[in-house]
Amino acid sequence: MTFSIIKPLGFKEDYYMRNRKMLIAGLITVVMGISIVGCGNDGKSTRETESTEQVTETEMATEEESEAEDTGDTESDDSYADETDYSDDSEESTEFTMPVYEDFTLASGLSENYADLDNRSFVYNGKKFTLGESTLKDLIDGGIPFEQNSLNNSGNNVNKNYETDRYTAEINDYVTMQFMFGNFTDGEQKAEDCVLSYVRYSHLFVPNPDYDASMNAEISEMMIDGAKQVNFSFPTTITKDQLLEKCSENAEVDGKIVKYSVDSEVYMGSSGYTFEFDDTTGQLKEVRISWLP
């Protein structure tokens, strides 16, 4: 005998109703979760927006400060440019000038003739020395600053009709003098007893427009210093044009060389003054004075 259990209709409906409620409840839970997530994202978006606004405001403030600093730098640069321009104008106004010994006065015993062949003399620190008259001993006693090597030869013997080697004296770093002494007697003489027969006054440099200003200033200072210590009938800062303007008679001109000479009455040859000038400026570079009986 087979039995079957027949479930009443009410049980089936209850089953489906419960499942439906559970499904609806699940859907509601999902929807609420989505809403919560959405709210969280909205908050995050709001914070990001506020942060972006703050960053933007900070950047704008930084840009304004940078612009203000740039403006200040520009004003400072303009001020510096003005000062630089002023300095440049000052440099452009500097011109090359040759030294002039404005305090030159004719020393006692010297001739007014720049190339007096009858009075070939110079003055050192107030003491006059004359070619053909003054001896080596006179110059030593007069304080001429001879180099020690030169003085070592002052006791040497000099044969008649001969001259000594050159004796050198340094007036300053840029000015030197050289001397020779001759034995014009009939016998042998000590060098210190021989008479002055040759003088050379030389500038190591003279100012030049190609030199920088500091070098020209140093050269000029030394030239003026030499002119104060050693005096001739002419200023040692003289130019070729000034010499010829003052003393053109009997001048032998050959480029940068100007000579005034006379033949010897005893020996073959001539003696006198030889002026040598700078090629560029025409200023005296050196003068050589010689003497023969």
C-alpha positions as CSV (number, residue, x, y, z in Angstrom):
1,M,0.0,0.0,0.0
2,T,1.7,3.2,-1.2
3,F,1.3,6.4,0.7
4,S,2.1,9.9,-0.6
5,I,2.3,13.1,1.3
6,I,0.5,15.9,-0.2
7,K,1.7,19.3,1.0
8,P,-1.1,21.7,1.5
9,L,-1.1,24.7,-0.9
10,G,-0.5,27.2,1.9
11,F,2.9,25.8,2.6
12,K,4.2,26.4,-0.9
13,E,3.0,30.0,-0.9
14,D,4.6,30.7,2.4
15,Y,7.9,29.4,1.0
16,Y,7.8,31.7,-2.0
17,M,6.8,34.7,0.1
18,R,9.8,34.2,2.4
19,N,12.2,34.0,-0.5
20,R,10.8,37.2,-2.0
21,K,11.2,39.0,1.3
22,M,14.7,37.8,1.6
23,L,15.5,39.0,-2.0
24,I,14.0,42.4,-1.4
25,A,16.0,42.7,1.9
26,G,19.2,41.8,0.0
27,L,18.5,44.4,-2.7
28,I,17.8,47.1,0.0
29,T,21.2,46.2,1.6
30,V,23.0,46.5,-1.7
31,V,21.4,49.8,-2.5
32,M,22.2,51.2,1.0
33,G,25.8,50.1,0.6
34,I,26.1,51.8,-2.7
35,S,24.6,55.0,-1.2
36,I,27.2,54.9,1.6
37,V,30.0,54.4,-0.8
38,G,28.7,57.3,-2.9
39,C,28.6,59.6,0.1
40,G,32.1,58.7,1.0
41,N,33.3,59.5,-2.5
42,D,31.4,62.8,-2.3
43,G,33.3,63.7,0.9
44,K,36.6,62.8,-0.7
45,S,35.9,64.8,-3.8
46,T,35.0,67.8,-1.6
47,R,38.3,67.5,0.4
48,E,40.2,67.2,-2.9
49,T,38.5,70.3,-4.2
50,E,39.3,72.3,-1.1
51,S,42.9,71.1,-1.2
52,T,43.2,72.1,-4.9
53,E,41.8,75.6,-4.1
54,Q,44.4,76.0,-1.3
55,V,47.2,74.9,-3.5
56,T,46.1,77.3,-6.3
57,E,45.9,80.1,-3.8
58,T,49.4,79.3,-2.5
59,E,50.8,79.1,-6.0
60,M,49.3,82.5,-6.9
61,A,50.8,84.0,-3.8
62,T,54.2,82.5,-4.6
63,E,54.0,83.9,-8.2
64,E,53.1,87.4,-6.8
65,E,56.2,87.2,-4.5
66,S,58.4,86.0,-7.4
67,E,57.2,88.9,-9.5
68,A,57.9,91.3,-6.7
69,E,61.4,89.9,-6.3
70,D,62.0,90.0,-10.1
71,T,61.0,93.7,-10.1
72,G,63.4,94.4,-7.3
73,D,66.2,92.5,-9.1
74,T,65.5,94.5,-12.2
75,E,65.7,97.8,-10.4
76,S,68.9,96.7,-8.8
77,D,70.3,95.7,-12.2
78,D,69.3,99.0,-13.6
79,S,71.1,100.8,-10.8
80,Y,74.2,98.7,-11.3
81,A,74.0,99.4,-15.1
82,D,73.9,103.1,-14.3
83,E,77.0,102.8,-12.1
84,T,78.8,100.8,-14.8
85,D,78.0,103.3,-17.5
86,Y,79.4,106.1,-15.2
87,S,82.6,104.1,-14.8
88,D,82.9,103.5,-18.6
89,D,82.5,107.2,-19.3
90,S,85.3,107.9,-16.8
91,E,87.6,105.4,-18.6
92,E,86.7,106.8,-22.0
93,S,87.7,110.3,-20.9
94,T,91.2,109.1,-20.0
95,E,93.7,110.2,-22.6
96,F,97.4,109.4,-23.2
97,T,99.7,112.2,-22.1
98,M,103.5,112.5,-22.0
99,P,105.2,113.6,-18.8
100,V,106.5,117.2,-18.7
101,Y,109.0,118.4,-16.1
102,E,107.1,121.6,-15.3
103,D,109.5,122.6,-12.5
104,F,112.5,122.7,-14.9
105,T,114.8,125.6,-14.2
106,L,118.3,126.2,-15.6
107,A,120.8,125.1,-13.0
108,S,123.7,127.3,-12.0
109,G,126.6,127.1,-14.4
110,L,124.7,125.5,-17.3
111,S,124.2,127.2,-20.7
112,E,120.9,128.5,-22.1
113,N,121.9,126.8,-25.4
114,Y,120.5,123.3,-25.3
115,A,123.6,122.0,-27.2
116,D,126.4,124.3,-26.2
117,L,129.6,122.8,-27.6
118,D,131.7,125.1,-25.5
119,N,130.0,124.1,-22.2
120,R,129.2,120.4,-22.2
121,S,128.1,120.1,-18.6
122,F,125.5,118.5,-16.3
123,V,124.5,118.9,-12.7
124,Y,123.9,116.1,-10.2
125,N,122.2,116.9,-6.9
126,G,123.4,120.5,-7.2
127,K,127.0,119.8,-8.2
128,K,128.3,120.6,-11.7
129,F,130.4,118.3,-13.8
130,T,132.0,119.3,-17.1
131,L,133.4,117.0,-19.9
132,G,137.1,117.6,-20.5
133,E,137.6,119.0,-17.0
134,S,136.0,116.8,-14.3
135,T,137.8,113.6,-13.4
136,L,136.4,110.2,-12.3
137,K,137.5,111.0,-8.8
138,D,135.5,114.2,-8.9
139,L,132.4,112.3,-9.9
140,I,132.9,109.7,-7.1
141,D,133.4,112.4,-4.5
142,G,130.4,114.3,-5.9
143,G,128.1,111.4,-5.1
144,I,127.4,109.8,-8.5
145,P,125.9,106.4,-7.6
146,F,128.4,104.2,-9.5
147,E,127.9,100.4,-9.4
148,Q,130.5,98.7,-7.2
149,N,131.8,96.7,-10.1
150,S,132.7,100.0,-11.9
151,L,134.4,101.4,-8.8
152,N,136.6,98.4,-8.6
153,N,138.3,99.6,-11.8
154,S,139.0,103.1,-10.7
155,G,142.6,102.3,-9.7
156,N,143.5,100.7,-13.0
157,N,146.1,102.3,-15.3
158,V,145.0,103.9,-18.6
159,N,147.5,104.4,-21.4
160,K,147.8,107.7,-23.1
161,N,145.2,108.4,-25.9
162,Y,143.0,105.7,-24.4
163,E,139.6,105.8,-22.7
164,T,138.3,103.7,-19.8
165,D,135.6,101.1,-20.0
166,R,132.1,102.4,-19.3
167,Y,131.2,103.2,-15.7
168,T,127.5,102.7,-14.9
169,A,125.3,104.6,-12.4
170,E,121.7,103.8,-11.7
171,I,119.7,106.9,-11.0
172,N,116.4,104.9,-10.4
173,D,114.8,101.8,-11.8
174,Y,114.1,103.3,-15.2
175,V,116.9,105.9,-15.6
176,T,120.7,105.1,-15.9
177,M,123.8,107.0,-16.7
178,Q,127.1,105.8,-18.2
179,F,130.5,107.5,-18.2
180,M,133.9,107.1,-19.9
181,F,137.1,108.9,-19.0
182,G,140.1,109.6,-21.3
183,N,143.8,109.9,-20.8
184,F,144.8,112.8,-23.1
185,T,148.2,113.3,-21.5
186,D,151.6,112.2,-22.7
187,G,151.9,109.4,-20.1
188,E,150.1,106.7,-18.2
189,Q,147.3,107.7,-15.7
190,K,145.2,106.1,-13.1
191,A,141.5,105.8,-14.2
192,E,140.4,108.0,-11.4
193,D,142.6,110.8,-12.7
194,C,141.3,110.7,-16.3
195,V,138.9,113.4,-17.4
196,L,135.3,112.9,-18.3
197,S,135.0,112.2,-22.1
198,Y,131.6,110.6,-22.5
199,V,128.2,110.8,-20.7
200,R,125.1,108.9,-21.6
201,Y,121.7,109.6,-19.9
202,S,119.1,107.0,-20.8
203,H,115.4,106.3,-20.1
204,L,114.8,102.5,-20.1
205,F,111.2,103.2,-21.2
206,V,109.3,106.3,-22.2
207,P,105.4,106.4,-22.1
208,N,103.6,105.0,-25.1
209,P,99.9,104.9,-26.0
210,D,100.1,101.2,-26.4
211,Y,101.1,100.7,-22.8
212,D,98.4,100.5,-20.1
213,A,97.7,103.5,-17.9
214,S,99.4,102.1,-14.8
215,M,102.7,101.4,-16.7
216,N,102.7,104.8,-18.3
217,A,102.2,106.4,-14.8
218,E,105.1,104.5,-13.4
219,I,107.4,105.4,-16.3
220,S,106.4,109.0,-16.0
221,E,107.1,109.1,-12.3
222,M,110.6,107.7,-12.9
223,M,111.3,110.1,-15.7
224,I,110.4,113.1,-13.5
225,D,112.4,111.7,-10.6
226,G,115.5,111.4,-12.9
227,A,115.0,115.0,-14.2
228,K,115.0,116.3,-10.6
229,Q,118.3,114.5,-9.8
230,V,120.2,115.2,-13.0
231,N,120.0,118.6,-14.8
232,F,121.2,119.5,-18.3
233,S,120.7,122.7,-20.2
234,F,117.5,121.1,-21.5
235,P,114.6,119.3,-19.7
236,T,115.1,115.5,-20.1
237,T,111.4,115.2,-20.9
238,I,111.9,117.2,-24.1
239,T,110.5,116.2,-27.5
240,K,112.3,116.3,-30.9
241,D,110.1,119.2,-32.1
242,Q,110.8,121.2,-29.0
243,L,114.6,120.6,-29.4
244,L,114.6,121.7,-33.0
245,E,112.4,124.7,-32.2
246,K,114.8,125.9,-29.6
247,C,118.1,124.8,-31.2
248,S,117.8,124.2,-35.0
249,E,121.2,125.8,-36.0
250,N,123.8,123.2,-37.0
251,A,121.4,120.4,-36.2
252,E,122.0,117.1,-38.2
253,V,118.6,115.3,-38.4
254,D,118.4,111.7,-39.3
255,G,115.0,110.2,-38.4
256,K,114.8,109.9,-34.7
257,I,118.4,111.1,-34.2
258,V,119.5,114.7,-33.9
259,K,123.2,115.6,-33.7
260,Y,125.3,118.7,-32.9
261,S,129.0,118.1,-33.4
262,V,132.4,119.6,-33.9
263,D,135.6,118.2,-35.3
264,S,138.5,117.5,-33.0
265,E,141.6,119.7,-33.3
266,V,143.9,116.9,-32.1
267,Y,142.3,113.6,-33.0
268,M,140.5,112.2,-36.1
269,G,136.8,112.4,-35.6
270,S,134.2,114.6,-34.0
271,S,132.4,115.0,-30.7
272,G,129.3,116.7,-29.4
273,Y,125.6,116.0,-28.6
274,T,123.5,113.1,-29.9
275,F,119.8,113.1,-29.0
276,E,117.7,110.0,-29.7
277,F,113.9,110.2,-29.6
278,D,111.1,107.6,-29.4
279,D,109.7,106.7,-32.8
280,T,106.1,106.8,-31.6
281,T,105.9,109.9,-29.3
282,G,109.0,111.8,-30.3
283,Q,110.0,112.1,-26.6
284,L,113.6,112.0,-25.6
285,K,114.8,108.4,-25.0
286,E,118.4,109.2,-24.4
287,V,121.2,111.8,-24.9
288,R,124.9,111.1,-25.4
289,I,127.5,113.8,-24.9
290,S,131.1,113.2,-26.0
291,W,134.3,115.3,-25.8
292,L,137.6,115.3,-27.6
293,P,140.4,118.0,-27.4
